[in-house]
Amino acid sequence: MYITVADFIAEWKKEAGLTQKLMDGLTDDSLKQQVYPEGRTLGSIVWHFTVNIPDYLAEFGLEIDRIGTEENVPSSAQEIAAAFKDVSAEAARVIQEQWKDETLRQVQKAFGRQESNASILMGLIKHIVHHRGQATVLMRQAGLKPAWIYGPAKEDWMEMGIQPRL
């Protein structure tokens, strides 16, 4: 759990950097990848968690500009990656400016239960990590090498001279 805003910001920047690596590896064609015909596309998943950042923060009392809607998914991977970079930096700035360490201990209603603001911020990171995992699978299905996030992809193992487990 986060005790200080600085604790959260450090974790946010680390996770945003890992997510940015994933975003930077997307291609325009890969954005169309789906697990099944009625399912979300890779583009809609990464756009969802990008536009959700300011929506989520605003829901819990932070003043931040919204960047778009989930329905208007850009067709450019570069545009989505740039939007994520901008919004993740803006989120860090807004949280640092508007919340204090004491604010993290305050409790408010979130998703039908009482949660501390620290837990609410942790939930935002977990939401992105959840969708980042989905995106990694879709990237592989689209023929892309996923970014090294919490561990190497099979190609990274092979570059290190280690036979990957398949």
DRENVO-79112 format. One record per residue (C-alpha): x, y, z; residue in three letters; residue number from 1. Coordinates in steps of 0.2 Angstrom, whole numbers, plus 5000, padded with zeros to 4 digits. Example, Ala and Ser with C-alpha at 12.3 -4.5 7.8 and 13.67 -1.06 7.14 Angstrom:
REM DRENVO-79112
> u | v | w | resn | resi
> 5062 | 4978 | 5039 | ala | 1
> 5068 | 4995 | 5036 | ser | 2
//
This chain:
REM DRENVO-79112
> u | v | w | resn | resi
> 5000 | 5000 | 5000 | met | 1
> 5006 | 5018 | 4997 | tyr | 2
> 5010 | 5028 | 5012 | ile | 3
> 5015 | 5043 | 5003 | thr | 4
> 5011 | 5051 | 4986 | val | 5
> 5029 | 5049 | 4982 | ala | 6
> 5028 | 5030 | 4985 | asp | 7
> 5013 | 5030 | 4972 | phe | 8
> 5022 | 5041 | 4960 | ile | 9
> 5037 | 5030 | 4960 | ala | 10
> 5027 | 5015 | 4956 | glu | 11
> 5016 | 5024 | 4944 | trp | 12
> 5031 | 5029 | 4934 | lys | 13
> 5039 | 5012 | 4934 | lys | 14
> 5022 | 5004 | 4928 | glu | 15
> 5019 | 5017 | 4915 | ala | 16
> 5036 | 5015 | 4908 | gly | 17
> 5033 | 4996 | 4906 | leu | 18
> 5016 | 4999 | 4898 | thr | 19
> 5025 | 5012 | 4886 | gln | 20
> 5037 | 4998 | 4881 | lys | 21
> 5022 | 4988 | 4876 | leu | 22
> 5013 | 5003 | 4867 | met | 23
> 5028 | 5007 | 4857 | asp | 24
> 5029 | 4989 | 4851 | gly | 25
> 5012 | 4990 | 4843 | leu | 26
> 5009 | 4992 | 4824 | thr | 27
> 4994 | 4999 | 4815 | asp | 28
> 4989 | 4982 | 4809 | asp | 29
> 4991 | 4974 | 4826 | ser | 30
> 4977 | 4985 | 4833 | leu | 31
> 4964 | 4975 | 4823 | lys | 32
> 4969 | 4958 | 4832 | gln | 33
> 4955 | 4950 | 4841 | gln | 34
> 4954 | 4934 | 4851 | val | 35
> 4937 | 4930 | 4844 | tyr | 36
> 4926 | 4939 | 4832 | pro | 37
> 4915 | 4948 | 4844 | glu | 38
> 4929 | 4952 | 4856 | gly | 39
> 4938 | 4968 | 4859 | arg | 40
> 4952 | 4972 | 4847 | thr | 41
> 4970 | 4975 | 4853 | leu | 42
> 4967 | 4993 | 4849 | gly | 43
> 4951 | 4995 | 4859 | ser | 44
> 4960 | 4987 | 4874 | ile | 45
> 4975 | 4998 | 4874 | val | 46
> 4964 | 5013 | 4870 | trp | 47
> 4952 | 5009 | 4884 | his | 48
> 4965 | 5009 | 4898 | phe | 49
> 4972 | 5025 | 4891 | thr | 50
> 4956 | 5035 | 4890 | val | 51
> 4951 | 5027 | 4907 | asn | 52
> 4965 | 5035 | 4917 | ile | 53
> 4958 | 5052 | 4917 | pro | 54
> 4940 | 5046 | 4919 | asp | 55
> 4945 | 5035 | 4934 | tyr | 56
> 4955 | 5049 | 4942 | leu | 57
> 4940 | 5061 | 4939 | ala | 58
> 4928 | 5049 | 4947 | glu | 59
> 4938 | 5050 | 4963 | phe | 60
> 4939 | 5069 | 4964 | gly | 61
> 4955 | 5073 | 4954 | leu | 62
> 4953 | 5087 | 4942 | glu | 63
> 4961 | 5081 | 4925 | ile | 64
> 4956 | 5084 | 4907 | asp | 65
> 4948 | 5069 | 4898 | arg | 66
> 4957 | 5064 | 4882 | ile | 67
> 4944 | 5055 | 4872 | gly | 68
> 4930 | 5041 | 4872 | thr | 69
> 4932 | 5023 | 4871 | glu | 70
> 4921 | 5022 | 4855 | glu | 71
> 4934 | 5033 | 4845 | asn | 72
> 4949 | 5021 | 4844 | val | 73
> 4963 | 5029 | 4834 | pro | 74
> 4969 | 5018 | 4819 | ser | 75
> 4987 | 5023 | 4823 | ser | 76
> 4997 | 5014 | 4835 | ala | 77
> 5009 | 5028 | 4836 | gln | 78
> 4994 | 5040 | 4841 | glu | 79
> 4988 | 5028 | 4855 | ile | 80
> 5006 | 5026 | 4862 | ala | 81
> 5008 | 5045 | 4862 | ala | 82
> 4992 | 5048 | 4870 | ala | 83
> 4996 | 5035 | 4884 | phe | 84
> 5013 | 5044 | 4887 | lys | 85
> 5005 | 5061 | 4888 | asp | 86
> 4990 | 5055 | 4900 | val | 87
> 5002 | 5045 | 4911 | ser | 88
> 5013 | 5060 | 4914 | ala | 89
> 4998 | 5071 | 4916 | glu | 90
> 4991 | 5059 | 4929 | ala | 91
> 5007 | 5059 | 4939 | ala | 92
> 5007 | 5078 | 4939 | arg | 93
> 4989 | 5080 | 4944 | val | 94
> 4990 | 5067 | 4958 | ile | 95
> 5006 | 5076 | 4965 | gln | 96
> 4998 | 5093 | 4964 | glu | 97
> 4981 | 5089 | 4971 | gln | 98
> 4983 | 5075 | 4984 | trp | 99
> 4994 | 5075 | 4999 | lys | 100
> 5000 | 5060 | 5009 | asp | 101
> 4985 | 5062 | 5021 | glu | 102
> 4974 | 5061 | 5006 | thr | 103
> 4979 | 5043 | 5003 | leu | 104
> 4972 | 5038 | 5020 | arg | 105
> 4955 | 5046 | 5016 | gln | 106
> 4941 | 5034 | 5012 | val | 107
> 4927 | 5035 | 4999 | gln | 108
> 4915 | 5024 | 4990 | lys | 109
> 4923 | 5015 | 4976 | ala | 110
> 4915 | 5001 | 4966 | phe | 111
> 4901 | 4998 | 4979 | gly | 112
> 4913 | 4998 | 4994 | arg | 113
> 4923 | 5009 | 5005 | gln | 114
> 4941 | 5011 | 4999 | glu | 115
> 4956 | 5022 | 5004 | ser | 116
> 4962 | 5033 | 4991 | asn | 117
> 4978 | 5023 | 4991 | ala | 118
> 4968 | 5007 | 4987 | ser | 119
> 4959 | 5017 | 4973 | ile | 120
> 4976 | 5022 | 4965 | leu | 121
> 4982 | 5004 | 4967 | met | 122
> 4966 | 4998 | 4958 | gly | 123
> 4971 | 5010 | 4943 | leu | 124
> 4988 | 5002 | 4942 | ile | 125
> 4980 | 4984 | 4943 | lys | 126
> 4967 | 4989 | 4930 | his | 127
> 4981 | 4994 | 4918 | ile | 128
> 4992 | 4978 | 4922 | val | 129
> 4976 | 4967 | 4919 | his | 130
> 4973 | 4974 | 4901 | his | 131
> 4992 | 4975 | 4898 | arg | 132
> 4992 | 4956 | 4900 | gly | 133
> 4978 | 4954 | 4888 | gln | 134
> 4987 | 4965 | 4875 | ala | 135
> 5003 | 4955 | 4877 | thr | 136
> 4993 | 4939 | 4871 | val | 137
> 4985 | 4948 | 4857 | leu | 138
> 5002 | 4955 | 4852 | met | 139
> 5009 | 4938 | 4851 | arg | 140
> 4994 | 4932 | 4840 | gln | 141
> 4997 | 4947 | 4829 | ala | 142
> 5015 | 4941 | 4826 | gly | 143
> 5023 | 4954 | 4837 | leu | 144
> 5036 | 4951 | 4850 | lys | 145
> 5029 | 4957 | 4867 | pro | 146
> 5040 | 4969 | 4877 | ala | 147
> 5050 | 4962 | 4891 | trp | 148
> 5039 | 4968 | 4906 | ile | 149
> 5041 | 4957 | 4921 | tyr | 150
> 5051 | 4944 | 4912 | gly | 151
> 5058 | 4940 | 4895 | pro | 152
> 5049 | 4935 | 4879 | ala | 153
> 5055 | 4919 | 4871 | lys | 154
> 5066 | 4929 | 4859 | glu | 155
> 5074 | 4937 | 4873 | asp | 156
> 5079 | 4921 | 4882 | trp | 157
> 5086 | 4915 | 4865 | met | 158
> 5096 | 4930 | 4863 | glu | 159
> 5104 | 4926 | 4881 | met | 160
> 5108 | 4909 | 4875 | gly | 161
> 5094 | 4900 | 4885 | ile | 162
> 5082 | 4888 | 4878 | gln | 163
> 5065 | 4895 | 4882 | pro | 164
> 5051 | 4884 | 4889 | arg | 165
> 5037 | 4883 | 4876 | leu | 166
//
